[in-house]
Amino acid sequence: MIHAGELRGDLRAGALRFAPRALLTLPGCTVRTPLLVALLAVLTALPASAQQTRALIVVGLGGTAEYRQEFHRLALRLDSALTHELGVPADNVTVLEESPATAPDRREARSTKANVLSALAAMARAAAPHDDVLLVLIGHGTSEGEDVRFNLPGPDLTPAELATALAAFKTQKVAVVNTASASGGFVAPLAAPDRVVVAATASALERNATVFPRYFVDALAGTDADFDKDGQVSILEAFRYATEEVARHYKEENELQVEHAVLDDNGDGEGSRAPAADSTDGRLAATFRLGLPHGTAATAAPATADSVLARLYAERTGIQKKIDDLRARKASLPPAQYEEQLENLLVELALKDREIRRHGGGS
């Protein structure tokens, strides 16, 4: 067991070093609040790990030249934000468009249903157990009674077909953002554990073209939506920013607001219009961040061919996921139990980072 008096923190260049005689026994380590504060500071400075973000951007039928141009612009901006601003490897981002010839260097194939389902299957095969997966649908949706669809060249995509494809992601966190009209009809069929489902409309009955996608993309491409100032925009922050901007848009245009975005991330299929990190919906979305903090992509650590270092990075990713999961459950735990579990995980994370540095891994 280790006591606070036996553990000294030396925060130099984001590193935490322990006294030689310090011994750690987990669980049950006795580390109190002052150390927790120091460890939290270290946590924010930890380097990128082996965990990766994988994204699929699907642009559906535009219908008119104006919409085709706007949907293409949004896809291009989101692709650029992920690969340049957030440091997601270009190979991890797939973009499917109605007219892939508009940018043949980044558009792998046309956005047919077969190609969408094939791309999701390929992502599921390539994804590591703790990778984060983002699917963004940009386009129009239609509904008639219980029949809801996302419009694609050729046969449209149904919620049931998409749910079947997403079932291949068994251990990854998945965020599905359907920015189309009538997208609210996708929420209940897609709801599942470890999955965030965002829809631009509250139900399938809101069938007008949406402005939600432009503001959601704005949120991920910039820093205005970083409300907690941690350098990254979570899915929850992007949702909050987009919904506020949508309301402002309709007010400034002096028009009745005909779209009301919802978010579900507790798996009950009931989307919330006001999710929060400490509410029924919003806890998972608050921990779902894409890539690296803005402005740090250029300093991302390169992939390593060292099998031992790769294993250590993977182990650190697992610890970080436990911390995210614990934070998502904070409201359901007694404060003392939450603090003790967080302290133990942060100590474990700091020790793992020290082991990585000793093996030659950079911070």
C-alpha positions as CSV (number, residue, x, y, z in Angstrom):
1,M,0.0,0.0,0.0
2,I,1.2,3.5,-0.7
3,H,0.5,6.5,1.5
4,A,0.5,10.2,0.5
5,G,3.7,10.8,2.5
6,E,5.5,8.1,0.5
7,L,4.5,9.5,-2.9
8,R,6.0,12.7,-4.2
9,G,4.9,14.3,-7.4
10,D,7.5,16.0,-9.6
11,L,5.6,17.7,-12.4
12,R,8.3,18.3,-15.0
13,A,7.2,18.4,-18.7
14,G,4.0,16.7,-17.8
15,A,5.8,13.7,-16.1
16,L,5.0,12.3,-12.6
17,R,7.9,10.6,-10.9
18,F,7.6,8.5,-7.7
19,A,10.0,8.1,-4.8
20,P,12.1,4.9,-5.1
21,R,10.6,3.3,-2.0
22,A,7.0,4.0,-3.1
23,L,5.1,0.7,-3.6
24,L,1.6,0.6,-5.2
25,T,-1.1,-1.9,-4.5
26,L,-4.3,-1.6,-6.5
27,P,-7.0,-1.6,-5.5
28,G,-7.0,-0.2,-2.0
29,C,-4.3,2.4,-2.4
30,T,-4.5,5.3,0.1
31,V,-4.0,8.5,-1.9
32,R,-5.9,11.6,-0.9
33,T,-7.1,14.8,-2.5
34,P,-3.8,16.7,-2.9
35,L,-2.4,13.9,-4.9
36,L,-5.6,13.6,-6.9
37,V,-5.2,17.3,-7.9
38,A,-1.7,16.7,-9.1
39,L,-2.6,13.5,-11.0
40,L,-5.5,15.3,-12.7
41,A,-3.0,17.9,-13.9
42,V,-0.8,15.1,-15.3
43,L,-3.8,13.5,-17.0
44,T,-4.5,16.6,-19.1
45,A,-0.9,16.6,-20.3
46,L,-0.6,12.9,-21.3
47,P,0.4,12.1,-24.9
48,A,-1.9,10.6,-27.5
49,S,-2.3,6.9,-27.2
50,A,-2.9,4.0,-29.5
51,Q,-6.7,4.7,-29.4
52,Q,-7.8,6.1,-32.7
53,T,-10.8,7.8,-34.2
54,R,-12.4,6.4,-37.3
55,A,-15.0,8.3,-39.3
56,L,-17.4,7.7,-42.2
57,I,-19.0,10.8,-43.8
58,V,-21.9,10.0,-46.1
59,V,-23.4,12.6,-48.4
60,G,-26.8,11.6,-49.7
61,L,-28.9,12.9,-52.6
62,G,-28.9,16.6,-52.9
63,G,-32.0,16.9,-55.1
64,T,-31.0,20.3,-56.4
65,A,-27.7,21.9,-57.4
66,E,-27.9,24.2,-54.4
67,Y,-28.2,21.4,-51.9
68,R,-25.6,19.3,-53.7
69,Q,-23.1,22.1,-53.4
70,E,-23.9,22.7,-49.7
71,F,-23.7,19.1,-48.8
72,H,-20.4,18.8,-50.6
73,R,-19.0,21.8,-48.8
74,L,-20.0,20.5,-45.4
75,A,-18.4,17.1,-46.1
76,L,-15.2,18.7,-47.3
77,R,-15.0,20.9,-44.3
78,L,-15.7,18.1,-41.8
79,D,-13.1,15.9,-43.6
80,S,-10.5,18.7,-43.4
81,A,-11.3,19.3,-39.7
82,L,-10.8,15.7,-38.8
83,T,-7.6,15.1,-40.7
84,H,-5.9,18.5,-40.3
85,E,-7.2,20.1,-37.2
86,L,-7.9,17.1,-35.1
87,G,-5.1,14.8,-36.3
88,V,-7.2,11.9,-37.4
89,P,-5.1,9.9,-40.0
90,A,-6.5,10.4,-43.5
91,D,-6.7,6.6,-43.9
92,N,-9.2,6.5,-41.0
93,V,-11.6,8.8,-42.7
94,T,-13.9,7.6,-45.5
95,V,-16.1,10.0,-47.5
96,L,-18.8,8.8,-49.8
97,E,-20.7,11.3,-52.0
98,E,-23.4,11.4,-54.5
99,S,-20.8,12.7,-57.1
100,P,-17.4,11.5,-55.9
101,A,-15.7,13.0,-59.0
102,T,-16.0,16.4,-57.3
103,A,-12.9,15.5,-55.1
104,P,-11.5,12.2,-56.4
105,D,-8.5,12.3,-54.1
106,R,-10.7,11.9,-51.0
107,R,-13.9,10.4,-52.3
108,E,-13.4,6.6,-52.4
109,A,-16.8,5.7,-53.9
110,R,-20.4,6.8,-54.6
111,S,-22.7,7.0,-51.6
112,T,-24.9,4.0,-52.6
113,K,-26.4,1.9,-49.9
114,A,-24.2,-1.0,-50.8
115,N,-21.1,1.2,-50.5
116,V,-22.2,2.6,-47.2
117,L,-22.7,-0.8,-45.7
118,S,-19.5,-2.0,-47.2
119,A,-17.5,0.9,-45.7
120,L,-19.0,0.3,-42.2
121,A,-18.1,-3.4,-42.5
122,A,-14.5,-2.5,-43.4
123,M,-14.3,0.0,-40.5
124,A,-15.5,-2.7,-38.1
125,R,-12.8,-5.1,-39.3
126,A,-10.0,-2.4,-39.0
127,A,-11.1,-0.9,-35.7
128,A,-9.2,-1.7,-32.5
129,P,-11.3,-2.7,-29.4
130,H,-11.2,0.8,-27.9
131,D,-11.4,3.0,-31.0
132,D,-14.0,5.7,-31.3
133,V,-16.2,5.5,-34.4
134,L,-18.1,8.4,-35.9
135,L,-20.8,8.2,-38.6
136,V,-22.2,11.4,-40.1
137,L,-25.1,11.4,-42.5
138,I,-25.5,14.7,-44.5
139,G,-28.5,15.0,-46.8
140,H,-32.2,14.6,-46.9
141,G,-34.5,12.2,-45.2
142,T,-38.1,11.1,-45.9
143,S,-40.9,9.5,-43.9
144,E,-44.3,8.0,-44.6
145,G,-45.9,6.6,-41.5
146,E,-43.5,4.1,-39.9
147,D,-41.3,4.1,-43.0
148,V,-38.3,6.4,-42.5
149,R,-35.3,6.6,-44.8
150,F,-32.1,8.5,-45.5
151,N,-32.0,9.3,-49.2
152,L,-29.1,7.9,-51.3
153,P,-28.4,7.3,-55.0
154,G,-30.4,4.2,-55.7
155,P,-32.1,2.4,-52.8
156,D,-32.4,4.5,-49.6
157,L,-31.0,3.5,-46.3
158,T,-33.4,2.4,-43.5
159,P,-32.8,2.5,-39.7
160,A,-33.0,-1.3,-39.5
161,E,-30.3,-1.7,-42.2
162,L,-28.1,0.8,-40.4
163,A,-28.6,-0.9,-37.0
164,T,-27.6,-4.2,-38.4
165,A,-24.4,-2.8,-39.8
166,L,-23.5,-1.0,-36.6
167,A,-23.9,-4.2,-34.6
168,A,-20.5,-5.2,-35.9
169,F,-18.9,-2.6,-33.6
170,K,-19.1,-4.7,-30.4
171,T,-16.6,-3.0,-28.1
172,Q,-16.1,0.5,-29.7
173,K,-17.9,3.7,-28.7
174,V,-20.0,4.8,-31.7
175,A,-21.5,8.1,-32.5
176,V,-24.1,8.3,-35.2
177,V,-25.1,11.9,-36.3
178,N,-28.0,12.0,-38.8
179,T,-28.3,15.6,-39.8
180,A,-31.1,15.1,-42.3
181,S,-34.8,15.9,-42.3
182,A,-37.0,13.2,-40.6
183,S,-33.9,11.9,-38.9
184,G,-35.7,11.6,-35.5
185,G,-37.1,8.4,-36.8
186,F,-33.6,6.9,-36.6
187,V,-33.1,7.4,-32.9
188,A,-35.1,4.5,-31.4
189,P,-33.9,1.9,-33.9
190,L,-30.3,2.8,-33.5
191,A,-30.2,3.2,-29.7
192,A,-27.7,0.8,-28.0
193,P,-25.2,0.7,-25.1
194,D,-22.0,2.7,-25.8
195,R,-23.6,4.5,-28.6
196,V,-24.5,8.2,-29.1
197,V,-27.3,8.9,-31.5
198,V,-27.9,12.4,-32.7
199,A,-30.7,13.5,-34.9
200,A,-31.4,16.9,-36.4
201,T,-35.1,16.5,-35.8
202,A,-37.2,15.4,-32.8
203,S,-39.3,13.0,-34.9
204,A,-39.8,11.7,-38.4
205,L,-42.6,14.2,-38.8
206,E,-40.1,17.2,-39.0
207,R,-39.5,16.8,-42.8
208,N,-38.2,20.2,-43.8
209,A,-34.6,20.6,-44.9
210,T,-32.4,21.2,-41.9
211,V,-29.8,23.8,-41.0
212,F,-28.4,21.7,-38.1
213,P,-25.6,20.1,-40.2
214,R,-23.8,23.4,-40.9
215,Y,-23.6,24.3,-37.2
216,F,-22.7,20.8,-36.1
217,V,-19.8,20.9,-38.6
218,D,-18.9,24.4,-37.4
219,A,-18.6,23.1,-33.9
220,L,-16.2,20.3,-34.8
221,A,-14.1,22.4,-37.1
222,G,-13.5,25.2,-34.7
223,T,-13.1,26.0,-31.0
224,D,-16.2,28.1,-30.2
225,A,-18.0,25.0,-29.0
226,D,-15.3,24.1,-26.5
227,F,-17.3,25.3,-23.6
228,D,-15.2,23.6,-20.9
229,K,-12.0,24.9,-22.5
230,D,-10.2,21.6,-22.4
231,G,-8.9,21.9,-26.0
232,Q,-11.4,19.4,-27.5
233,V,-15.0,19.5,-28.6
234,S,-17.1,16.6,-27.4
235,I,-20.1,15.3,-29.2
236,L,-22.2,16.8,-26.4
237,E,-20.6,20.2,-26.8
238,A,-21.1,20.1,-30.6
239,F,-24.7,19.2,-30.1
240,R,-25.3,22.0,-27.6
241,Y,-23.5,24.5,-29.9
242,A,-25.5,23.4,-33.0
243,T,-28.9,23.5,-31.2
244,E,-28.2,27.0,-29.9
245,E,-27.2,28.2,-33.3
246,V,-30.2,26.6,-35.0
247,A,-32.5,28.5,-32.6
248,R,-30.6,31.7,-33.3
249,H,-30.9,31.1,-37.1
250,Y,-34.6,30.8,-37.0
251,K,-35.0,33.8,-34.7
252,E,-32.9,36.0,-36.9
253,E,-34.8,34.8,-40.0
254,N,-38.1,35.5,-38.2
255,E,-39.3,32.0,-39.1
256,L,-41.0,29.3,-37.1
257,Q,-38.4,26.7,-36.0
258,V,-39.3,23.5,-37.7
259,E,-36.4,21.3,-36.5
260,H,-35.5,20.3,-33.0
261,A,-32.4,18.2,-32.6
262,V,-32.3,15.3,-30.0
263,L,-29.5,13.2,-28.5
264,D,-29.8,9.7,-27.0
265,D,-26.8,8.0,-25.4
266,N,-28.2,5.8,-22.6
267,G,-29.7,3.3,-25.0
268,D,-33.4,3.8,-24.2
269,G,-34.2,5.3,-27.6
270,E,-35.8,8.4,-26.1
271,G,-33.9,11.4,-27.5
272,S,-33.4,14.4,-25.3
273,R,-33.5,18.0,-26.6
274,A,-31.5,19.2,-23.6
275,P,-28.9,16.5,-22.8
276,A,-26.2,17.2,-20.1
277,A,-23.2,15.5,-18.7
278,D,-25.1,14.9,-15.4
279,S,-28.4,14.0,-17.0
280,T,-30.2,10.9,-18.3
281,D,-28.8,11.6,-21.8
282,G,-25.4,13.3,-22.3
283,R,-23.0,11.4,-20.1
284,L,-21.5,9.3,-22.8
285,A,-21.5,12.1,-25.3
286,A,-19.6,14.3,-22.9
287,T,-16.7,11.9,-22.9
288,F,-16.8,11.3,-26.7
289,R,-14.0,13.4,-28.2
290,L,-12.6,13.1,-31.7
291,G,-8.8,13.0,-32.4
292,L,-6.4,15.3,-30.7
293,P,-7.0,18.8,-29.1
294,H,-7.1,21.6,-31.6
295,G,-3.7,22.9,-32.4
296,T,-1.8,19.8,-31.3
297,A,-2.2,17.5,-34.4
298,A,1.3,18.4,-35.7
299,T,2.9,17.0,-32.5
300,A,1.1,13.7,-32.5
301,A,3.4,10.8,-31.7
302,P,4.2,8.6,-34.7
303,A,3.0,5.0,-34.8
304,T,5.6,2.6,-33.4
305,A,6.9,-0.7,-34.8
306,D,8.1,-1.7,-31.3
307,S,5.8,-4.5,-30.2
308,V,6.4,-3.8,-26.5
309,L,5.8,-0.1,-26.8
310,A,2.6,-0.8,-28.8
311,R,1.4,-3.1,-26.1
312,L,2.1,-0.4,-23.4
313,Y,0.2,2.2,-25.5
314,A,-2.8,-0.2,-25.8
315,E,-2.7,-0.8,-22.0
316,R,-2.7,2.9,-21.4
317,T,-5.7,3.3,-23.7
318,G,-7.5,0.7,-21.7
319,I,-6.9,2.7,-18.5
320,Q,-8.0,5.9,-20.1
321,K,-11.2,4.2,-21.2
322,K,-11.8,3.1,-17.6
323,I,-11.4,6.7,-16.5
324,D,-13.9,7.9,-19.2
325,D,-16.4,5.2,-18.2
326,L,-16.0,6.1,-14.5
327,R,-16.6,9.8,-15.2
328,A,-19.7,8.9,-17.2
329,R,-21.0,7.0,-14.1
330,K,-20.1,9.7,-11.6
331,A,-23.7,10.8,-10.9
332,S,-24.6,7.2,-9.9
333,L,-21.8,6.7,-7.4
334,P,-21.3,7.9,-3.8
335,P,-18.8,10.8,-3.9
336,A,-16.2,8.9,-1.7
337,Q,-16.4,5.8,-3.9
338,Y,-16.0,7.8,-7.1
339,E,-13.0,9.7,-5.7
340,E,-11.3,6.6,-4.5
341,Q,-11.8,4.8,-7.8
342,L,-10.6,7.8,-9.8
343,E,-7.5,8.2,-7.6
344,N,-6.6,4.5,-8.2
345,L,-7.0,4.8,-11.9
346,L,-5.0,8.0,-12.2
347,V,-2.1,6.5,-10.2
348,E,-2.3,3.4,-12.5
349,L,-2.3,5.7,-15.5
350,A,0.7,7.7,-14.3
351,L,2.7,4.6,-13.6
352,K,1.9,3.2,-17.1
353,D,3.0,6.5,-18.6
354,R,6.3,6.3,-16.7
355,E,6.8,2.7,-18.0
356,I,6.2,4.0,-21.5
357,R,8.8,6.7,-21.1
358,R,11.4,4.2,-19.7
359,H,10.8,2.1,-22.8
360,G,11.6,5.1,-25.0
361,G,8.1,6.4,-25.7
362,G,7.8,10.2,-26.0
363,S,5.4,12.5,-24.2
